[in-house]
Amino acid sequence: MTEQSSPGVVPHAQVRVDLAAIRDNVAELAVRSAPAQVMAVVKGDAYGHGLVPSARAAQAGGATWLGTATMAEALALRAAGVGGRVMAWLCAPGERWADALAADVDVSASAPWAIAEIAAAARETGRTARLHLKADTGMGRAGAPLAEWPALVDDALKAQAEGLVEVVGLWSHLACADEPGHPANAQQLAAFRDAVALAESRGARPEVRHLANSAATLTLRDAHFDLVRPGLASYGLSPVPQQVAPGDVGLRPAMSVRARLTLVKRVPAGQGVSYGHLYVTDRESTLGLVPLGYADGVPRHASGGSAGPGGPVLVRGVTRRVAGRVCMDQFVVDLRDDDARAGDEVVVFGDAAAGEPTAQDWADAAGTISYEIVTRFAPRLPRVYVGGAL
């Protein structure tokens, strides 16, 4: 077991990450998506799991590509000695293009300004940029609108003819892949095929065409093309929890959040709990104080009582729920008559197979998605890595 922490760590709580689970999840996804390659998406500090350890675990599982949102994430991987193909796609004018080319990071363009800046960096460094062109096939977010796609392709191929870039990828992103029957999926798939055909008719010869996120990797085989880009699924969570449980497709969660009770006390019936007294004890009961709050990443929307059901935790083998308002640094659980003591372990979430609450359970309690639950846990919580040196 290894620990990676930061100044001001909280010794009474931790985020535990099973690197073997990430490795095995990516290996399972690679089998399911073959012959397409796997790009493990490690943006957002690998969805809160830790950028560099998670990237290495994903590569050990067979990921031949790594995907980041920001250039800083991609460069951090290179600075840590992580090899293989790395792509960064969320870039603004004035980006560190020269650093990216020097580090052999693949870059993306959705607009002519990006191609112009990337080409300028190629002239400056004397290195040919590996470029992916992104089409907006219906997401309405990044990517060139289809009406502007031909001009973007032509600009890129002109830069390629000058030896400044190599168009290695054509890609897009699905808006509704987490709803497998949504008509937008078929519409976007058709639009992407058309965009690829147009680019290739003009002379593009990409190494990879890629469209599928985690949901499409699991549920939409036609969207796999040459490369799939699983993010959430790499960490053992389901992007389509109503249709597919992680265990159904051979995935297991890599992250668990654990703490220790810092105070246990008996209170009478009618005791209001936490700010606003949203929860009031209905009988004499034992309250336990958990030293985690919204400054750590526990969602305030998972408060319990009149605010809602409350996020679930496991204490002494029994699932309890947040009682009252989640505070900045702590929340309370009603333990009833359990023989609990200060120092007892609290599993905030972990693996359903071990009888623990899950990130999806917390998402349901907070009215959000499991992506947000795992990515929000703060740096002041130490990350402890288990599952072998990868």
Disulfide bonds with the S-S distance in Angstrom:
none
